[in-house]
């Protein structure tokens, strides 16, 4: 987890509220990723970024948006949280295309 | 993407070698085999990766069959701290980054 932090680490919110999760890196890596992890599904890619202001969708992007205005920060936003978005969210980074990904400590989100 | 098949769980005695198999029969020529592990409630941790040659680092060895349709991760002297879920992943490269698709993994239990 060195060089990657996620905030908050835990959050409980209500259905319909907006939520923003933050991933911050100090490694100056170009690529950043958001995954969610649910029992029986392993980790699934939500969105990723390949540079400042450059993002693309992953496998399970519906209901999520992302932004990257600085190299070090990648934000994941749930515009209107639903109970199906209760999950553990992991951020990952990689230096170059095809490089190994390194993961943050995760954010546990509960939507009531 | 090439998919992987792993046994859902394995046991290993402390101090013995742990051999974790993975099948990836649909792997294509430019896809790498990655291994990660996840200790309870933590972010996935990178272990090792390879293309076609066997690889070794301070954590483990990776043996890839000549036809590349399967591989084995070897932890040479398993300790209780190696108890974790181990994920075998085949990478999917495109011009925007290396996205990892995590399956269910193998839950390795190291017993004293």
Interface residues (C-beta under 8 A of the other chain):
Chain A: X1 X31 X33 X35 X37 X40 X42 X43 X44 X45 X48 X50 X54 X56 X58 X59 X90 X92 X94 X97 X98 X99 X100 X101 X102 X103 X104 X105 X106
Chain B: X32 X34 X41 X42 X43 X44 X45 X46 X49 X87 X91 X93 X95 X96 X97 X98 X99 X100 X101 X102 X103 X104 X105
